[in-house]
Amino acid sequence: MLTSKTSPATAHHDGETLRLVLRRAELAACLERFVPGDGMHPTPIPGLYLLRMSQAGELTHGQFEPALCVVAQGSKRVLMGDDVTVYDALHHLVVSQNVPVAGQVLDASPNAPYLCVRLDIDLADVASLVLGMGRPVGVPAGAAKGPSRGLYAAQTGEALLDAVLRLVHLLDTPDDIPTLAPLVVREIMYRLLCAEDGWRLAQIATPGSQGQHISRAIAWLRERYCEPLKVEDLARAVHMSVSSLHHHFKAVTAMSPLQYQKQLRLQEARRLLLMSDAADAAGVGHRVGYESASHFSRDYARLFGAPPARDIRRLRQLTMGRS
């Protein structure tokens, strides 16, 4: 995993080919042409989104769902628990679990905006592909036993970049999308699985694996985030011991089940407060599962840097400034 201590933003690999440099430039030119302005833009290809930011931004919180992010220009960092992952035009990001994160565009300007392709990952399709490959996607020697992080960065190779570029080029020929896009998406997933870090994605999609057990635990928490959490009930629901659940859950998400639930609650509270001018912070805190208003305000300020009222006022001022 790439961290802030090993930021790829200034990295350059000696073996990088001119073809790879040209492919990245071609992808950046495509995104400049297809993306009308800043923000995340859906496309006619299901699950494919194009992102553009013309300036470095503040840290924003949200939920990452399984996806591949390939940067054509600029760089970004993502915080999950205590982990910091930086990715850029040399490195893609793979998210294999539903995880609460904070993200920040680091390198962007009006003349050289941050440009990124995001492709949703269907874990059922990945599982089918793993089964059909005819060979196991093994954990390399020296890798830690058990499930790996549900989010990782890896070097973007030529085969993967070529496939992503072909998928984006299909936007020029919309009649070809229904037939060809699923084939190219399947190739992209295959390239991810065949890469050096492909075992990380395969773990989550392998039936009966600890990674899949943690996927079920995450789904259970997302459905019941506002309810009081008894870890024994969660462990029983996913057929794990309490100690095994704690160990493997933290290995995947960089946080405990209780910390994960707290992130879900606070991010939902922030969304609810932003939606309504009349929303009462104490009432919203109670709605997402907090019994104490002071406890809610304290946790909220710890995550977002300010108490609810001040934070929401600042966010609305930022939104007004961009409009």
Number of C-alpha atoms within 10 A of each C-alpha: 15 19 17 14 9 12 16 20 18 8 11 9 8 6 6 12 11 8 10 17 13 11 17 21 15 14 25 23 14 18 21 17 9 16 18 11 12 15 13 15 16 14 14 12 18 13 14 19 19 23 22 22 21 19 18 18 14 11 15 13 19 15 14 17 17 20 21 22 22 26 27 26 22 25 25 22 20 23 19 19 18 8 17 19 22 27 29 31 23 26 23 24 25 25 21 29 25 18 24 20 21 20 20 17 23 20 20 20 13 10 8 15 23 27 28 26 23 22 21 18 23 15 19 11 13 21 17 12 18 21 16 10 12 8 8 11 21 12 17 10 7 6 8 10 8 14 23 24 22 26 28 23 22 19 19 19 16 16 15 19 21 15 18 20 19 15 21 22 16 18 17 12 9 13 10 11 19 13 9 14 19 14 12 19 21 16 17 22 22 17 17 24 20 14 17 14 20 19 21 25 30 26 24 26 24 20 13 10 15 21 28 18 22 26 21 16 21 23 14 14 19 15 9 14 21 19 14 12 15 10 16 13 11 20 19 13 13 17 13 18 14 14 12 12 24 18 16 22 26 20 19 23 26 22 21 18 21 16 14 21 22 22 24 20 24 24 20 20 24 19 14 18 21 17 10 9 9 8 14 14 19 17 14 21 27 16 16 21 20 21 14 12 15 12 12 25 19 15 18 23 15 11 15 18 12 16 17 24 13 11 18 18 12 13 12 12 11 11 10 9 8 7 5
